[in-house]
């Protein structure tokens, strides 16, 4: 997960991690731990709620939630070589 991009999008939406945690229905300390890989990671439902709350595009979501290798390979899934 690209935390820097996610934090940038949080700020662009005039929110902070505490506000986002409330939207997700969790304590801010839990969200901080999940974002910093200290314990459990985000669930699919939580990631989807973040996408919805921050109104992220498909490209922004891919850049935030998937590493560049996965995103790069996803672009070629339908191509025949």
MARZA-802565 format. One record per atom (N, C-alpha, C): x, y, z; residue number from 0. Coordinates in steps of 0.05 Angstrom, whole numbers, plus 32768, in hexadecimal, padded with zeros to 4 digits. Layout:
// MARZA-802565
((X,Y,Z),NUM);
...
***
This chain:
// MARZA-802565
((8011,7FE9,8000),0);
((8000,8000,8000),0);
((8012,8019,8000),0);
((800A,802D,7FF0),1);
((8019,8045,7FEF),1);
((800C,8059,8003),1);
((8017,805A,801A),2);
((800D,806B,8030),2);
((800F,8088,8029),2);
((8024,8091,801C),3);
((8027,80AD,8015),3);
((8011,80B7,8003),3);
((800A,80A7,7FEE),4);
((7FF5,80AE,7FDC),4);
((7FDA,80AF,7FEB),4);
((7FD6,809B,7FFC),5);
((7FBD,809A,800B),5);
((7FBA,80B2,801D),5);
((7FCF,80B9,802B),6);
((7FCE,80D0,803D),6);
((7FCA,80EA,802D),6);
((7FD5,80EC,8015),7);
((7FD0,8103,8004),7);
((7FB3,8105,7FFC),7);
((7FA7,80EF,7FF6),8);
((7F8A,80EF,7FEE),8);
((7F79,80F5,8006),8);
((7F81,80ED,801E),9);
((7F72,80F3,8036),9);
((7F72,8112,803A),9);
((7F89,811E,8037),10);
((7F8C,813B,803A),10);
((7F7C,814A,8024),10);
((7F7E,8140,800B),11);
((7F6F,814C,7FF5),11);
((7F51,814D,7FFB),11);
((7F47,813A,800A),12);
((7F2B,8138,8011),12);
((7F24,8146,802B),12);
((7F37,8157,8034),13);
((7F33,8166,804D),13);
((7F2C,8154,8065),13);
((7F3A,813D,8066),14);
((7F36,812A,807C),14);
((7F51,8126,8089),14);
((7F51,8116,809F),15);
((7F69,810C,80AB),15);
((7F65,80EF,80B1),15);
((7F79,80E1,80BB),16);
((7F76,80C4,80C0),16);
((7F60,80BF,80D5),16);
((7F5D,80D1,80E8),17);
((7F48,80CE,80FC),17);
((7F2D,80CE,80EF),17);
((7F28,80E2,80DD),18);
((7F0E,80E4,80D0),18);
((7F09,80CB,80BF),18);
((7F1E,80C2,80B1),19);
((7F1B,80AA,80A0),19);
((7F15,8091,80B1),19);
((7F22,808F,80C8),20);
((7F1C,8079,80DA),20);
((7EFF,8079,80E2),20);
((7EF4,8090,80E8),21);
((7ED8,8092,80F0),21);
((7EC6,8088,80D9),21);
((7ECD,8090,80C0),22);
((7EBE,8087,80A9),22);
((7EBE,8069,80A6),22);
((7ED5,805D,80AE),23);
((7ED8,8040,80AC),23);
((7ECC,8031,80C4),23);
((7EC5,8041,80D8),24);
((7EBA,8034,80F0),24);
((7ECF,8027,8102),24);
((7EE6,8033,8103),25);
((7EFC,8028,8114),25);
((7F0A,803E,8123),25);
((7F19,8036,8137),26);
((7F28,8049,8146),26);
((7F40,8052,8136),26);
((7F48,806B,813A),27);
((7F5E,8076,812A),27);
((7F78,8067,812E),27);
((7F7C,805C,8146),28);
((7F95,804D,814B),28);
((7F95,8033,813A),28);
((7F7E,8027,8137),29);
((7F7C,800F,8127),29);
((7F82,8015,810A),29);
((7F78,802B,80FF),30);
((7F7D,8032,80E4),30);
((7F9B,8039,80E0),30);
((7FA7,8047,80F3),31);
((7FC3,804D,80F2),31);
((7FD4,8034,80F0),31);
((7FCD,8020,8101),32);
((7FDB,8007,8101),32);
((7FD8,7FF8,80E6),32);
((7FC0,7FF8,80DB),33);
((7FBB,7FEB,80C2),33);
((7FCB,7FF9,80AB),33);
((7FCB,8013,80AC),34);
((7FD9,8022,8097),34);
((7FF8,801E,8098),34);
((8002,801A,80B0),35);
((801E,8017,80B4),35);
((8027,7FFA,80B7),35);
((8016,7FE8,80AF),36);
((801C,7FCB,80AF),36);
((8025,7FC1,80CA),36);
((8019,7FCB,80DF),37);
((801F,7FC2,80FA),37);
((8007,7FB1,8104),37);
((8006,7F99,80FC),38);
((7FEF,7F88,8102),38);
((7FE0,7F80,80E9),38);
((7FC6,7F81,80EB),39);
((7FB5,7F79,80D4),39);
((7FB5,7F8F,80BE),39);
((7FB1,7F86,80A6),40);
((7FAF,7F99,8090),40);
((7F91,7FA0,808B),40);
((7F8D,7FB2,8079),41);
((7F71,7FBA,8072),41);
((7F63,7FA3,8066),41);
((7F49,7FA1,806B),42);
((7F38,7F8D,805E),42);
((7F2F,7F99,8043),42);
((7F25,7F88,8032),43);
((7F1B,7F91,8018),43);
((7F04,7FA5,801D),43);
((7EF3,7FA0,8030),44);
((7EDD,7FB2,8036),44);
((7EE7,7FCD,803F),44);
((7EFC,7FCD,8050),45);
((7F07,7FE6,8059),45);
((7F14,7FF6,8042),45);
((7F22,7FE8,8031),46);
((7F2F,7FF5,801A),46);
((7F19,8000,8008),46);
((7F03,7FF1,8003),47);
((7EED,7FFB,7FF3),47);
((7EE0,8014,7FFF),47);
((7EDE,8014,8019),48);
((7ED2,802B,8027),48);
((7EE4,8044,8025),48);
((7EFF,803F,8026),49);
((7F12,8055,8022),49);
((7F0F,8060,8006),49);
((7F0D,804F,7FF2),50);
((7F0A,8057,7FD6),50);
((7EF1,8068,7FD3),50);
((7EDB,805F,7FDF),51);
((7EC2,806D,7FDE),51);
((7EC3,8088,7FED),51);
((7ECE,8088,8005),52);
((7ED0,80A0,8015),52);
((7EE1,80B5,8008),52);
((7EF7,80AD,7FFC),53);
((7F0A,80C0,7FF0),53);
((7F04,80C5,7FD3),53);
((7EEF,80B7,7FC8),54);
((7EE7,80B9,7FAC),54);
((7EFF,80B5,7F9A),54);
((7F0D,809F,7F9E),55);
((7F25,8098,7F8F),55);
((7F1E,808C,7F74),55);
((7F2D,8093,7F5F),56);
((7F29,8087,7F45),56);
((7F35,806B,7F46),56);
((7F30,805C,7F31),57);
((7F3C,8041,7F2F),57);
((7F5B,8043,7F2F),57);
((7F65,8056,7F20),58);
((7F82,805A,7F1F),58);
((7F8E,8062,7F3A),58);
((7F80,8074,7F48),59);
((7F8A,807C,7F62),59);
((7F89,8064,7F76),59);
((7F74,8055,7F74),60);
((7F71,803D,7F86),60);
((7F88,8029,7F80),60);
((7F8D,8024,7F67),61);
((7FA3,8011,7F60),61);
((7FBD,801C,7F6A),61);
((7FC2,8036,7F67),62);
((7FDC,8041,7F6F),62);
((7FDF,8040,7F8E),62);
((7FC9,8042,7F9C),63);
((7FCB,8042,7FBA),63);
((7FCC,8026,7FC5),63);
((7FBA,8014,7FBC),64);
((7FB7,7FFA,7FC9),64);
((7FC7,7FE3,7FBD),64);
((7FD3,7FE7,7FA6),65);
((7FE3,7FD2,7F9A),65);
((7FFF,7FDC,7F93),65);
((8013,7FCB,7F97),66);
((802E,7FD3,7F90),66);
((8031,7FD6,7F72),66);
((8045,7FE3,7F69),67);
((8049,7FE9,7F4C),67);
((804A,7FD0,7F3C),67);
((8056,7FBA,7F46),68);
((8058,7FA2,7F37),68);
((803C,7F96,7F31),68);
((802B,7F95,7F44),69);
((8010,7F8B,7F40),69);
((8001,7F9D,7F2D),69);
((8002,7FB7,7F31),70);
((7FF4,7FCA,7F20),70);
((7FFF,7FC8,7F03),70);
((8019,7FC5,7F00),71);
((8025,7FC3,7EE6),71);
((801B,7FAA,7ED8),71);
((801B,7F94,7EE5),72);
((8012,7F7A,7EDA),72);
((7FF4,7F7B,7ED3),72);
((7FE5,7F89,7EE3),73);
((7FC8,7F8A,7EDE),73);
((7FC2,7F98,7EC3),73);
((7FD3,7FAA,7EBB),74);
((7FD0,7FB8,7EA2),74);
((7FD3,7FA6,7E8A),74);
((7FE1,7F8F,7E8E),75);
((7FE6,7F7D,7E77),75);
((7FD6,7F63,7E78),75);
((7FC3,7F61,7E8A),76);
((7FB5,7F48,7E8D),76);
((7FA6,7F3F,7E75),76);
((7F9D,7F52,7E64),77);
((7F8D,7F4A,7E4D),77);
((7F9D,7F4B,7E33),77);
((7FB7,7F50,7E35),78);
((7FC8,7F52,7E1D),78);
((7FD3,7F36,7E17),78);
((7FD6,7F31,7DFD),79);
((7FE2,7F18,7DF4),79);
((7FFD,7F1F,7DE9),79);
((8011,7F10,7DF3),80);
((802D,7F15,7DEB),80);
((8036,7EFF,7DD9),80);
***
